[in-house]
Amino acid sequence: MTNIEIGAYRDVALKSLQNQTLQQALSCVQGRIGKAASYAYQQLPEGPGLRQVGHELRMQALLELDVLLQELADQVRSRGGKVFFAADGDAAIRYCLETAAKNRVKQVVKGKSMVTEEIGLNEALLNAGIEPTETDLGEFIIQLAGERPSHIIAPAIHKTRQEVGRLFADKLGIPYTEDPAALTRAARSALREKFFAADMGITGCNLACAETGHITTLSNEGNIRMSTSMPRVHLAIMGMERITAKLEDHAVLFRLLSRGAAAQSLATYISYAGGPAGPDEIDGPEEFHLVILDNGRSRILADPEFREILCCVRCGACLNVCPVYGKIGGYAYGHPYAGPVGAVLNPLLAGLEKGKDLFFGETLCGACRDACPVDIDLPRMLLAHRARLIEGDARANCRAKAGAMEKIALQGWSKLAEHRKLYEAAHNTAALGQRALPRKTGLIRRMPPPFSAWTKGRDLQPLAPRTFLQDLQKKDRR
Ligand code: SF4
């Protein structure tokens, strides 16, 4: 089972553009966190160049992935933990449900985990009669509202505090308030009961460490620590790529991740778990299970053009600077990964054809790469998706999409670009012809077919009366 859903990009994007509350929330998150992350990289003692070090550490781990995962599994097993390698979402869900059934689990508390969103674990738990409760505040709000996260790190970013106030009054039975502190207190007291009642805690994993045999979780609320240590059983699910070789790699990567995610020097809580509680430990679960999920990642790993996306540490920084995400929000990208990372990853997981609007919708401005704490070249991969779709690619199970007209047009363009005289003649003709087109505030409002689709949703800057070279030559002659 995989819960990747894409396909309604255009409709959802259009609706989002008209949603004033969402527009305000998005501009607020981009104005605050987007800018602050770049400042936070500048403040690193090693400077922003540490992002390239992080990139190399992640790429190196991918090259040694089989060895590192085996080392991790051996270490966890030696401490009495259980490790399961899940080929896909179905296998992961089956294992979770079997473990829950063996332990007669009725209630689960969850730490925030995108990988459980990817496989649809909450729905599967509910279908099995098990009540999952999200314990991250944003996720808790979204779960009460019956919605899905719209941002990797800030899942309820699209909700105003008035909306949260009404939701809590309705679902938690408290008097209406829009005071964030009072709302947080209400969530905390509702969640505390869940922590006490839960038989099982399910978490994701930010990065595991092969050397020590631990999974690591980062949070600012302390909820994950409670989810891993209070219930009798802790089950962690990690995407198979989320591992480093050495503990010292975490010192680099977590500082980068925290800056990218929330412009923090370091997340408030960093927890390591790698087995059940030992005989001399007062906290911790009686059982520890680690599910290592493939679900299409081996295929991506084998593809040199897209392997780099597996370096992603899911910090959400690329969302916070993306001009497209900043207007259309997370839901347009489908589920669960949004923004530039979603535009690369979702089509890889769900299919190139299905996800084409996502990668064609991005601007290729490069802001995502600059914001990424591990310097992932997202624009390169967005272009690579486009090339594969147009040229066809057996690896992506996709036939060539370029139509005869498009090919002729591009061949014509390539000829023009090679012959300056021809190019200038075409430019001068077009510059003359555009005078007949309707304009507003200097911009062209409508183009004739076959170019009319371009002006359906945007105005066009008219061509300059002369090319750059013509201008330069004129200046030289003066
Ligand atoms: S691609 Fe980079 S910036 Fe985007 S979520 Fe992944 S690590 Fe963060």
Residues whose N, C-alpha, C, O or C-beta is under 5 A from the ligand:
A	BS01	SF4	C312 V313 R314 C315 G316 A317 C318 V341 C368 A371 C372 P373 I376
